[in-house]
Amino acid sequence: MTRIDFYHLQKTSLEQVLPKLAEKAYATKKRIKILVGTEERVEFINSLLWTYSEESFLPHGSKKDGFVEDQPIFISASEENENGAALLILVDGAEPEVSKL
């Protein structure tokens, strides 16, 4: 059965929540896809995950980083499941086709 969790941010910014959510998801040892609305946001999220903490590391990347199939956390504006992710995080109002979930 598919499980869907929603996080509606009201008092905390995406920049504060997303890295922690990604860490929690990564701890499940499942591949993760972060789907964003635009290519510009891909670069922003990629940078955010590199710089959010000096004490933590989340292995991640985007298409420009290469090794797409090997990325444990893959950030993209494409609805394709490039890294074989089992978990999907939607950011910035990204809306995938239900048939692709």
N, C-alpha and C positions, 0 to 999 in steps of 0.2 A: 504494500500500500504506500502511496506517495504521501509524504508528510510535508506540510508547508507551514513555516513560521513567518510571522510578520513583525517587523520592528518599525514603529512609527516614531521618528525622531522629533521631539518637541523642544527639549532643553539642552540636548547634547548634539554637537556637530558630527557630521559624517566623518570628519578627520579624526575625531576621538573614538568613535564607535567602530568603524570599519576594521582597523587593525586588530582590535580585540575580538571582533566577530570572526575575522579570518584566522586568528590564532586558535580560537575555540573549534572552528571547523577543521583546521589542519590537524589538531590533536586527535581527531577521529580516524586519521590515516587514510582518508578518502581524498580523491582529487577534487579540486574546487575550480569553478569558473566564476569570475566576477564579470558580469555583463553590465556595461555602461552605455550611455546614450550616444556618445560621440568619440571620435578618435582623439580629440584633445583631452577628453576625460581619461582615456586609457593612459596617456602619459602622466597626467596628474596623479592618478591612483598608483601607477607604477612607482613614481617618485615618493609618494606618501608611504608606501610599504617599505621602501628602502630606508627612510629617514625617521620613522615615527618613534623609534626607541634605540638607544645605544646598547641595551641589555638583551635585546631579542632579535631574532632573525627569522623571517618568513621566506622560504624559497619560492620565488614567483617570477613571472615575466610576461612579456607581451610578444606579439608576432615579430616585432623588430629585434627582439633579443634572440630569436632562433630557438631551436629545439622545442618547438611547440608541443609535440606529443609527450615530451618528458617533463613539462612544467607541472609541479604539484598544485600550484595556484596560477591560473592563467587569466589574464585581464584582456578583454576584447569588447569591441562594439558589434561584433558579428554574432548572430544567433547560433552558429554552428558550434558543436561540442568538440572543439579542436583537440583538447587534451584528455578526452574520455572522462570528464568530470561526473561524479556522482552527486555533488552538491552545487547548487547555483545560488549566487548572491546577486540580486538585482540592485543597481544603483542609479540614481538620477532619473527615475521614471522609466528605465528600460523595460520594455514590454515584449517578451518573446512570444511567438505564436504558440498557443497551447499545444498544438499537435507536435511541436518540437521538444516538449518537456518529457 
